[in-house]
Amino acid sequence: MRHSDSQTLSTSILLAVLSAIFMGTIGIVSKTTGLSADVVTFYRLFFGAAIMLGYLVIARRAHLLSARPPWQVVVNGIFLASFIVFYVQAMNYTSMANAIMLIYLAPITASIIAHFWLKERLTPRSIALIATALFGFAMMMEFKLSFNQGSHESLGLGFGVLSMAAYAGFILVNRIMPASYPVLARTWYQLLIGALCMLPFLLMAPVWPEQWQWGWLLAAGLIPGFLAILFAVSALNHLPSSLFGTLAYFEPVAVVTFGWVLFDESLNTLQLTGCGVIMLSGIIQAISSSRQNKTLQQETAHA
């Protein structure tokens, strides 16, 4: 294991954390503009793909898109759109808290599947840290699952499970992406395919944003679209599912922090403690992986 491998691990951990934080900014755009989730999601993915294309043209790397994308890229574009659509549908029939709780079972689900399918063995420490992050998330949600008496509650929970499955699929399929296929190309195609999947929903109920909303939608394309997806895909190229899954819990921390700072949404002691638990588990997991990497590097050097 070379020194460059250690640097790659550290960079990938940073990208995973930044991706989670940037993902959380979509709530700022949605709340500020007041636009529906499908409109915000379409422009997030469409403008993200447009910004990525512009970057590739300026950097004279547009030729990377000429290679035919592997099936994993196509599937993940569908997973990306499905995750968001099912999440929106879940919130239409059940509480937001229930929908979020189901979605954030995805990192754990992905880690368990990767343990058996991708042979990314879960150690007792990684299991404990993932469980700790989930417990911290439950603290943020104040351990509440609200069930209405309406007949559509089970339908909402079903959509929540489908959203969780799509998110877990997105994590796993990125882990089996051909290493030879460029990260920039796979990111562009995933954004484009995701936008195309959202287009029919947009056309069913056309909405033309007002002039002041376009700036926010462009910001959605740049930060939670282009940067967040690029960083996630890049990180998943090097990180095991268990580590990425733990770091993914920085997203709800970012969401509640943005709500607290920007929208004056109060946080009680239990929620603040939950944020701290998630951050601590992510830091410990990152440090543990770095130390393990250094140990392998030393063993290789002495071999």
VEXPALO-650041 format. One record per residue (C-alpha): residue number from 1; chain; x, y, z; residue in one letter. Coordinates in steps of 0.2 Angstrom, whole numbers. Last residue first. Layout:
BEGIN
@k = NUM, c = A, east = X, north = Y, up = Z, r = A
...
***
This chain:
BEGIN
@k = 303, c = A, east = 35, north = -39, up = 16, r = A
@k = 302, c = A, east = 40, north = -25, up = 27, r = H
@k = 301, c = A, east = 33, north = -11, up = 16, r = A
@k = 300, c = A, east = 17, north = -22, up = 14, r = T
@k = 299, c = A, east = 15, north = -23, up = 32, r = E
@k = 298, c = A, east = 17, north = -4, up = 34, r = Q
@k = 297, c = A, east = 4, north = 0, up = 21, r = Q
@k = 296, c = A, east = -8, north = -12, up = 29, r = L
@k = 295, c = A, east = -6, north = -4, up = 45, r = T
@k = 294, c = A, east = -8, north = 13, up = 37, r = K
@k = 293, c = A, east = -24, north = 8, up = 29, r = N
@k = 292, c = A, east = -31, north = 1, up = 46, r = Q
@k = 291, c = A, east = -26, north = 18, up = 54, r = R
@k = 290, c = A, east = -35, north = 28, up = 41, r = S
@k = 289, c = A, east = -51, north = 16, up = 42, r = S
@k = 288, c = A, east = -51, north = 19, up = 61, r = S
@k = 287, c = A, east = -49, north = 37, up = 59, r = I
@k = 286, c = A, east = -64, north = 38, up = 47, r = A
@k = 285, c = A, east = -75, north = 27, up = 57, r = Q
@k = 284, c = A, east = -71, north = 37, up = 73, r = I
@k = 283, c = A, east = -75, north = 53, up = 64, r = I
@k = 282, c = A, east = -92, north = 46, up = 57, r = G
@k = 281, c = A, east = -96, north = 40, up = 75, r = S
@k = 280, c = A, east = -93, north = 57, up = 82, r = L
@k = 279, c = A, east = -103, north = 66, up = 69, r = M
@k = 278, c = A, east = -118, north = 55, up = 72, r = I
@k = 277, c = A, east = -117, north = 56, up = 91, r = V
@k = 276, c = A, east = -115, north = 75, up = 90, r = G
@k = 275, c = A, east = -130, north = 77, up = 79, r = C
@k = 274, c = A, east = -140, north = 65, up = 91, r = G
@k = 273, c = A, east = -135, north = 76, up = 106, r = T
@k = 272, c = A, east = -141, north = 91, up = 97, r = L
@k = 271, c = A, east = -158, north = 82, up = 94, r = Q
@k = 270, c = A, east = -159, north = 77, up = 113, r = L
@k = 269, c = A, east = -155, north = 95, up = 119, r = T
@k = 268, c = A, east = -168, north = 103, up = 109, r = N
@k = 267, c = A, east = -166, north = 111, up = 91, r = L
@k = 266, c = A, east = -176, north = 126, up = 86, r = S
@k = 265, c = A, east = -180, north = 130, up = 68, r = E
@k = 264, c = A, east = -174, north = 148, up = 65, r = D
@k = 263, c = A, east = -174, north = 146, up = 47, r = F
@k = 262, c = A, east = -156, north = 149, up = 42, r = L
@k = 261, c = A, east = -146, north = 143, up = 57, r = V
@k = 260, c = A, east = -158, north = 130, up = 64, r = W
@k = 259, c = A, east = -164, north = 123, up = 47, r = G
@k = 258, c = A, east = -147, north = 123, up = 40, r = F
@k = 257, c = A, east = -141, north = 113, up = 56, r = T
@k = 256, c = A, east = -156, north = 101, up = 54, r = V
@k = 255, c = A, east = -151, north = 97, up = 36, r = V
@k = 254, c = A, east = -132, north = 96, up = 39, r = A
@k = 253, c = A, east = -135, north = 83, up = 53, r = V
@k = 252, c = A, east = -147, north = 74, up = 41, r = P
@k = 251, c = A, east = -133, north = 74, up = 28, r = E
@k = 250, c = A, east = -119, north = 69, up = 40, r = F
@k = 249, c = A, east = -127, north = 52, up = 41, r = Y
@k = 248, c = A, east = -119, north = 48, up = 24, r = A
@k = 247, c = A, east = -102, north = 46, up = 33, r = L
@k = 246, c = A, east = -108, north = 30, up = 41, r = T
@k = 245, c = A, east = -114, north = 23, up = 24, r = G
@k = 244, c = A, east = -98, north = 28, up = 16, r = F
@k = 243, c = A, east = -88, north = 18, up = 29, r = L
@k = 242, c = A, east = -99, north = 3, up = 27, r = S
@k = 241, c = A, east = -100, north = 4, up = 8, r = S
@k = 240, c = A, east = -82, north = 3, up = 6, r = P
@k = 239, c = A, east = -73, north = 18, up = 0, r = L
@k = 238, c = A, east = -63, north = 20, up = -16, r = H
@k = 237, c = A, east = -75, north = 23, up = -31, r = N
@k = 236, c = A, east = -89, north = 27, up = -18, r = L
@k = 235, c = A, east = -80, north = 43, up = -15, r = A
@k = 234, c = A, east = -79, north = 49, up = -33, r = S
@k = 233, c = A, east = -98, north = 45, up = -35, r = V
@k = 232, c = A, east = -103, north = 54, up = -20, r = A
@k = 231, c = A, east = -92, north = 69, up = -24, r = F
@k = 230, c = A, east = -99, north = 70, up = -42, r = L
@k = 229, c = A, east = -117, north = 68, up = -35, r = I
@k = 228, c = A, east = -114, north = 82, up = -22, r = A
@k = 227, c = A, east = -105, north = 94, up = -34, r = L
@k = 226, c = A, east = -116, north = 93, up = -49, r = F
@k = 225, c = A, east = -133, north = 92, up = -41, r = G
@k = 224, c = A, east = -133, north = 97, up = -22, r = P
@k = 223, c = A, east = -122, north = 111, up = -26, r = I
@k = 222, c = A, east = -122, north = 117, up = -44, r = L
@k = 221, c = A, east = -140, north = 111, up = -50, r = G
@k = 220, c = A, east = -148, north = 117, up = -34, r = A
@k = 219, c = A, east = -139, north = 134, up = -36, r = A
@k = 218, c = A, east = -146, north = 135, up = -54, r = L
@k = 217, c = A, east = -163, north = 132, up = -46, r = L
@k = 216, c = A, east = -160, north = 146, up = -33, r = W
@k = 215, c = A, east = -155, north = 158, up = -47, r = G
@k = 214, c = A, east = -171, north = 153, up = -57, r = W
@k = 213, c = A, east = -183, north = 157, up = -43, r = Q
@k = 212, c = A, east = -181, north = 176, up = -45, r = W
@k = 211, c = A, east = -188, north = 175, up = -63, r = Q
@k = 210, c = A, east = -203, north = 164, up = -58, r = E
@k = 209, c = A, east = -203, north = 145, up = -61, r = P
@k = 208, c = A, east = -214, north = 138, up = -75, r = W
@k = 207, c = A, east = -224, north = 123, up = -69, r = V
@k = 206, c = A, east = -230, north = 109, up = -80, r = P
@k = 205, c = A, east = -241, north = 96, up = -71, r = A
@k = 204, c = A, east = -239, north = 80, up = -81, r = M
@k = 203, c = A, east = -224, north = 87, up = -90, r = L
@k = 202, c = A, east = -214, north = 88, up = -74, r = L
@k = 201, c = A, east = -218, north = 70, up = -69, r = F
@k = 200, c = A, east = -213, north = 65, up = -87, r = P
@k = 199, c = A, east = -196, north = 74, up = -85, r = L
@k = 198, c = A, east = -191, north = 65, up = -69, r = M
@k = 197, c = A, east = -183, north = 50, up = -78, r = C
@k = 196, c = A, east = -175, north = 62, up = -90, r = L
@k = 195, c = A, east = -167, north = 71, up = -76, r = A
@k = 194, c = A, east = -160, north = 55, up = -68, r = G
@k = 193, c = A, east = -153, north = 49, up = -85, r = I
@k = 192, c = A, east = -144, north = 66, up = -86, r = L
@k = 191, c = A, east = -137, north = 66, up = -69, r = L
@k = 190, c = A, east = -131, north = 48, up = -70, r = Q
@k = 189, c = A, east = -124, north = 51, up = -87, r = Y
@k = 188, c = A, east = -114, north = 66, up = -81, r = W
@k = 187, c = A, east = -108, north = 57, up = -65, r = T
@k = 186, c = A, east = -102, north = 42, up = -75, r = R
@k = 185, c = A, east = -92, north = 53, up = -87, r = A
@k = 184, c = A, east = -84, north = 62, up = -73, r = L
@k = 183, c = A, east = -79, north = 46, up = -64, r = V
@k = 182, c = A, east = -71, north = 39, up = -80, r = P
@k = 181, c = A, east = -75, north = 21, up = -84, r = Y
@k = 180, c = A, east = -59, north = 10, up = -81, r = S
@k = 179, c = A, east = -64, north = 6, up = -63, r = A
@k = 178, c = A, east = -80, north = -3, up = -69, r = P
@k = 177, c = A, east = -94, north = 2, up = -57, r = M
@k = 176, c = A, east = -97, north = -11, up = -44, r = I
@k = 175, c = A, east = -97, north = 1, up = -29, r = R
@k = 174, c = A, east = -108, north = 13, up = -39, r = N
@k = 173, c = A, east = -120, north = -1, up = -40, r = V
@k = 172, c = A, east = -120, north = -3, up = -21, r = L
@k = 171, c = A, east = -123, north = 15, up = -16, r = I
@k = 170, c = A, east = -137, north = 18, up = -29, r = F
@k = 169, c = A, east = -145, north = 2, up = -24, r = G
@k = 168, c = A, east = -146, north = 7, up = -6, r = A
@k = 167, c = A, east = -154, north = 24, up = -12, r = Y
@k = 166, c = A, east = -167, north = 14, up = -22, r = A
@k = 165, c = A, east = -171, north = 2, up = -8, r = A
@k = 164, c = A, east = -174, north = 16, up = 4, r = M
@k = 163, c = A, east = -185, north = 25, up = -8, r = S
@k = 162, c = A, east = -195, north = 8, up = -11, r = L
@k = 161, c = A, east = -196, north = 7, up = 8, r = V
@k = 160, c = A, east = -203, north = 24, up = 10, r = G
@k = 159, c = A, east = -216, north = 21, up = -4, r = F
@k = 158, c = A, east = -222, north = 6, up = 6, r = G
@k = 157, c = A, east = -223, north = 17, up = 22, r = L
@k = 156, c = A, east = -234, north = 29, up = 12, r = G
@k = 155, c = A, east = -245, north = 15, up = 6, r = L
@k = 154, c = A, east = -247, north = 8, up = 24, r = S
@k = 153, c = A, east = -252, north = 26, up = 30, r = E
@k = 152, c = A, east = -265, north = 27, up = 16, r = H
@k = 151, c = A, east = -280, north = 21, up = 26, r = S
@k = 150, c = A, east = -279, north = 36, up = 38, r = G
@k = 149, c = A, east = -277, north = 34, up = 57, r = Q
@k = 148, c = A, east = -261, north = 42, up = 57, r = N
@k = 147, c = A, east = -245, north = 34, up = 63, r = F
@k = 146, c = A, east = -231, north = 45, up = 70, r = S
@k = 145, c = A, east = -214, north = 37, up = 72, r = L
@k = 144, c = A, east = -204, north = 47, up = 85, r = K
@k = 143, c = A, east = -187, north = 42, up = 93, r = F
@k = 142, c = A, east = -184, north = 61, up = 95, r = E
@k = 141, c = A, east = -180, north = 62, up = 76, r = M
@k = 140, c = A, east = -162, north = 68, up = 80, r = M
@k = 139, c = A, east = -161, north = 54, up = 93, r = M
@k = 138, c = A, east = -166, north = 42, up = 80, r = A
@k = 137, c = A, east = -152, north = 49, up = 69, r = F
@k = 136, c = A, east = -140, north = 46, up = 84, r = G
@k = 135, c = A, east = -146, north = 28, up = 85, r = F
@k = 134, c = A, east = -142, north = 26, up = 66, r = L
@k = 133, c = A, east = -125, north = 33, up = 69, r = A
@k = 132, c = A, east = -122, north = 21, up = 83, r = T
@k = 131, c = A, east = -128, north = 6, up = 73, r = A
@k = 130, c = A, east = -116, north = 11, up = 59, r = I
@k = 129, c = A, east = -102, north = 13, up = 72, r = L
@k = 128, c = A, east = -106, north = -4, up = 81, r = A
@k = 127, c = A, east = -106, north = -13, up = 64, r = I
@k = 126, c = A, east = -90, north = -5, up = 59, r = S
@k = 125, c = A, east = -82, north = -11, up = 75, r = R
@k = 124, c = A, east = -88, north = -28, up = 74, r = P
@k = 123, c = A, east = -81, north = -29, up = 57, r = T
@k = 122, c = A, east = -91, north = -30, up = 41, r = L
@k = 121, c = A, east = -83, north = -39, up = 27, r = R
@k = 120, c = A, east = -84, north = -30, up = 10, r = E
@k = 119, c = A, east = -87, north = -47, up = 1, r = K
@k = 118, c = A, east = -96, north = -38, up = -13, r = L
@k = 117, c = A, east = -112, north = -49, up = -11, r = W
@k = 116, c = A, east = -112, north = -54, up = 7, r = F
@k = 115, c = A, east = -105, north = -39, up = 16, r = H
@k = 114, c = A, east = -111, north = -28, up = 2, r = A
@k = 113, c = A, east = -129, north = -33, up = 6, r = I
@k = 112, c = A, east = -126, north = -28, up = 25, r = I
@k = 111, c = A, east = -118, north = -12, up = 20, r = S
@k = 110, c = A, east = -131, north = -7, up = 8, r = A
@k = 109, c = A, east = -145, north = -10, up = 21, r = T
@k = 108, c = A, east = -136, north = 0, up = 34, r = I
@k = 107, c = A, east = -134, north = 15, up = 22, r = P
@k = 106, c = A, east = -152, north = 13, up = 16, r = A
@k = 105, c = A, east = -160, north = 13, up = 34, r = L
@k = 104, c = A, east = -159, north = 32, up = 31, r = Y
@k = 103, c = A, east = -173, north = 32, up = 19, r = I
@k = 102, c = A, east = -185, north = 23, up = 32, r = L
@k = 101, c = A, east = -182, north = 36, up = 45, r = M
@k = 100, c = A, east = -184, north = 50, up = 33, r = I
@k = 99, c = A, east = -201, north = 44, up = 27, r = A
@k = 98, c = A, east = -207, north = 41, up = 45, r = N
@k = 97, c = A, east = -202, north = 59, up = 50, r = A
@k = 96, c = A, east = -209, north = 67, up = 34, r = M
@k = 95, c = A, east = -226, north = 59, up = 40, r = S
@k = 94, c = A, east = -236, north = 47, up = 29, r = T
@k = 93, c = A, east = -245, north = 48, up = 12, r = Y
@k = 92, c = A, east = -238, north = 62, up = 2, r = N
@k = 91, c = A, east = -221, north = 61, up = 11, r = M
@k = 90, c = A, east = -219, north = 43, up = 4, r = A
@k = 89, c = A, east = -223, north = 50, up = -13, r = Q
@k = 88, c = A, east = -209, north = 62, up = -12, r = V
@k = 87, c = A, east = -197, north = 49, up = -6, r = Y
@k = 86, c = A, east = -203, north = 37, up = -20, r = F
@k = 85, c = A, east = -199, north = 51, up = -33, r = V
@k = 84, c = A, east = -182, north = 55, up = -25, r = I
@k = 83, c = A, east = -175, north = 37, up = -24, r = F
@k = 82, c = A, east = -182, north = 33, up = -41, r = S
@k = 81, c = A, east = -173, north = 47, up = -49, r = A
@k = 80, c = A, east = -156, north = 42, up = -42, r = L
@k = 79, c = A, east = -160, north = 23, up = -45, r = F
@k = 78, c = A, east = -164, north = 27, up = -63, r = I
@k = 77, c = A, east = -147, north = 36, up = -66, r = G
@k = 76, c = A, east = -139, north = 21, up = -56, r = N
@k = 75, c = A, east = -146, north = 8, up = -68, r = V
@k = 74, c = A, east = -139, north = 18, up = -83, r = V
@k = 73, c = A, east = -122, north = 20, up = -75, r = V
@k = 72, c = A, east = -121, north = 1, up = -70, r = Q
@k = 71, c = A, east = -126, north = -4, up = -88, r = W
@k = 70, c = A, east = -109, north = 3, up = -95, r = P
@k = 69, c = A, east = -109, north = 20, up = -103, r = P
@k = 68, c = A, east = -103, north = 20, up = -121, r = R
@k = 67, c = A, east = -88, north = 30, up = -123, r = A
@k = 66, c = A, east = -90, north = 47, up = -131, r = S
@k = 65, c = A, east = -93, north = 56, up = -115, r = L
@k = 64, c = A, east = -74, north = 56, up = -111, r = L
@k = 63, c = A, east = -72, north = 66, up = -127, r = H
@k = 62, c = A, east = -79, north = 81, up = -117, r = A
@k = 61, c = A, east = -62, north = 83, up = -108, r = R
@k = 60, c = A, east = -57, north = 99, up = -115, r = R
@k = 59, c = A, east = -58, north = 107, up = -98, r = A
@k = 58, c = A, east = -70, north = 120, up = -104, r = I
@k = 57, c = A, east = -80, north = 106, up = -113, r = V
@k = 56, c = A, east = -80, north = 95, up = -97, r = L
@k = 55, c = A, east = -85, north = 109, up = -86, r = Y
@k = 54, c = A, east = -100, north = 114, up = -97, r = G
@k = 53, c = A, east = -106, north = 96, up = -98, r = L
@k = 52, c = A, east = -105, north = 95, up = -79, r = M
@k = 51, c = A, east = -115, north = 112, up = -77, r = I
@k = 50, c = A, east = -128, north = 105, up = -89, r = A
@k = 49, c = A, east = -129, north = 88, up = -80, r = A
@k = 48, c = A, east = -132, north = 98, up = -63, r = G
@k = 47, c = A, east = -144, north = 109, up = -72, r = F
@k = 46, c = A, east = -154, north = 94, up = -77, r = F
@k = 45, c = A, east = -152, north = 85, up = -60, r = L
@k = 44, c = A, east = -157, north = 100, up = -49, r = R
@k = 43, c = A, east = -169, north = 106, up = -62, r = Y
@k = 42, c = A, east = -179, north = 89, up = -61, r = F
@k = 41, c = A, east = -177, north = 88, up = -42, r = T
@k = 40, c = A, east = -184, north = 106, up = -39, r = V
@k = 39, c = A, east = -199, north = 103, up = -50, r = V
@k = 38, c = A, east = -202, north = 86, up = -43, r = D
@k = 37, c = A, east = -201, north = 92, up = -25, r = A
@k = 36, c = A, east = -214, north = 106, up = -28, r = S
@k = 35, c = A, east = -208, north = 124, up = -28, r = L
@k = 34, c = A, east = -208, north = 135, up = -12, r = G
@k = 33, c = A, east = -193, north = 144, up = -18, r = T
@k = 32, c = A, east = -185, north = 146, up = -1, r = T
@k = 31, c = A, east = -190, north = 129, up = 6, r = K
@k = 30, c = A, east = -185, north = 119, up = -9, r = S
@k = 29, c = A, east = -168, north = 128, up = -11, r = V
@k = 28, c = A, east = -164, north = 126, up = 8, r = I
@k = 27, c = A, east = -169, north = 108, up = 8, r = G
@k = 26, c = A, east = -158, north = 105, up = -7, r = I
@k = 25, c = A, east = -143, north = 110, up = 4, r = T
@k = 24, c = A, east = -143, north = 93, up = 13, r = G
@k = 23, c = A, east = -135, north = 85, up = -2, r = M
@k = 22, c = A, east = -121, north = 97, up = -1, r = F
@k = 21, c = A, east = -117, north = 91, up = 17, r = I
@k = 20, c = A, east = -118, north = 73, up = 12, r = A
@k = 19, c = A, east = -106, north = 76, up = -3, r = S
@k = 18, c = A, east = -94, north = 86, up = 8, r = L
@k = 17, c = A, east = -93, north = 71, up = 20, r = V
@k = 16, c = A, east = -91, north = 59, up = 6, r = A
@k = 15, c = A, east = -78, north = 70, up = -2, r = L
@k = 14, c = A, east = -68, north = 71, up = 14, r = L
@k = 13, c = A, east = -68, north = 52, up = 16, r = I
@k = 12, c = A, east = -62, north = 51, up = -2, r = S
@k = 11, c = A, east = -48, north = 63, up = 0, r = T
@k = 10, c = A, east = -42, north = 53, up = 16, r = S
@k = 9, c = A, east = -43, north = 37, up = 6, r = L
@k = 8, c = A, east = -34, north = 44, up = -9, r = T
@k = 7, c = A, east = -20, north = 51, up = 2, r = Q
@k = 6, c = A, east = -17, north = 34, up = 10, r = S
@k = 5, c = A, east = -17, north = 26, up = -7, r = D
@k = 4, c = A, east = -4, north = 39, up = -12, r = S
@k = 3, c = A, east = 7, north = 33, up = 2, r = H
@k = 2, c = A, east = 8, north = 16, up = -6, r = R
@k = 1, c = A, east = 0, north = 0, up = 0, r = M
***
